[in-house]
Amino acid sequence: QVQLVESGGGLVQAGGSLRLSCAASGIISSINRMGWYRQAPGKQRELVAAIASGGGSPDYADSVKGRFTISRDNAKNTAYLQMSSLKPEDTAVYYCNFAQYHMTYWGKGTLVTVSS
């Protein structure tokens, strides 16, 4: 089992920045993928960004490219999402996602609200 603890959500004005963190604990493989998804009211959950433990180019949704940066600290099993130039349309619950051994785990979510 893997447990995920998210932090860093909150209220920010448009144009501002926030950083989300997701710490994974439990039985962690050296080969895994961590990412962030978001779900706005009335919309489906969508991928925001993801990064593999072995490196390589992260994946980003087109809507956040150039504004969001995902990174990770493998020693701490922690992923970060630096969000800049935030827009009201970025308002959503952000969920941490962890995948290994064909299993997927989800955090409880953290709310990000961007005011105009």
C-alpha positions in Angstrom: 0.0 0.0 0.0 1.0 3.6 -0.7 -0.2 6.6 1.2 -0.1 10.1 -0.3 -0.2 13.3 1.7 -0.7 16.5 -0.3 -0.1 20.1 0.9 0.1 23.6 -0.5 -3.3 24.4 -1.8 -5.1 27.7 -1.0 -6.5 30.9 -2.3 -4.4 33.1 -4.6 -5.0 36.0 -6.9 -4.7 35.6 -10.7 -1.1 36.0 -11.7 0.1 34.6 -8.5 2.0 31.4 -7.6 1.5 28.3 -5.4 3.5 25.2 -4.8 1.9 21.9 -4.2 3.7 19.0 -2.5 2.9 15.3 -2.4 4.7 12.9 -0.1 4.4 9.2 -0.7 5.0 6.6 2.0 4.6 2.9 2.3 6.0 0.2 -0.1 7.7 2.3 -2.7 9.3 0.9 -5.8 12.3 2.6 -7.3 10.3 2.6 -10.6 7.2 4.7 -10.3 5.5 7.7 -11.7 4.1 10.6 -9.8 1.7 13.3 -11.1 -1.0 15.8 -10.5 -4.5 15.7 -11.8 -7.2 18.3 -11.2 -11.0 18.3 -11.2 -13.0 21.5 -11.6 -16.7 21.7 -10.6 -18.7 20.0 -13.3 -15.7 18.7 -15.2 -13.8 15.5 -15.5 -10.6 14.9 -13.8 -7.7 15.7 -16.0 -3.9 15.2 -16.0 -2.0 18.3 -15.2 1.6 17.0 -15.1 3.5 13.8 -14.4 7.1 12.7 -13.9 8.8 9.3 -13.8 11.2 8.3 -11.1 13.9 7.5 -13.7 13.9 11.0 -15.1 13.0 11.9 -18.7 10.8 14.7 -19.8 7.7 15.3 -17.7 4.3 15.3 -19.3 2.2 18.5 -19.1 -1.3 19.4 -20.1 -1.2 21.9 -22.9 -3.1 24.4 -20.7 -0.3 24.6 -18.2 2.8 24.3 -20.3 5.1 27.2 -19.6 3.3 28.1 -16.3 3.6 24.9 -14.2 6.7 22.9 -13.4 6.7 19.4 -11.9 9.7 18.1 -10.0 10.5 15.3 -7.6 12.9 14.3 -4.9 13.3 10.6 -5.1 15.1 10.3 -1.8 12.0 11.8 -0.1 9.5 10.2 -2.4 8.0 13.6 -2.8 6.7 15.4 -5.9 6.2 19.1 -6.3 4.1 21.2 -8.6 5.2 24.8 -8.9 2.3 26.8 -10.4 2.9 30.3 -11.7 0.9 32.8 -13.6 -2.2 31.2 -12.2 -5.5 31.9 -13.9 -9.1 31.6 -12.6 -9.6 28.6 -14.9 -6.9 26.8 -12.9 -9.3 26.7 -9.9 -9.9 23.0 -9.1 -9.2 20.3 -6.6 -5.7 19.0 -7.3 -5.0 15.3 -6.7 -1.7 13.6 -6.3 -1.3 10.4 -8.3 1.2 7.7 -7.7 1.6 4.7 -10.0 3.8 1.5 -9.6 3.4 -2.2 -10.4 0.3 -1.4 -12.5 -1.3 0.0 -9.4 -2.5 3.6 -9.0 -3.0 5.5 -5.8 -4.7 8.8 -5.2 -4.3 11.5 -2.6 -7.4 13.1 -1.0 -7.0 16.3 -3.0 -6.1 19.9 -2.2 -8.2 22.8 -3.3 -6.7 25.6 -5.4 -8.8 28.7 -5.8 -7.6 31.5 -8.1 -9.5 34.7 -7.8 -9.8 37.2 -10.7 
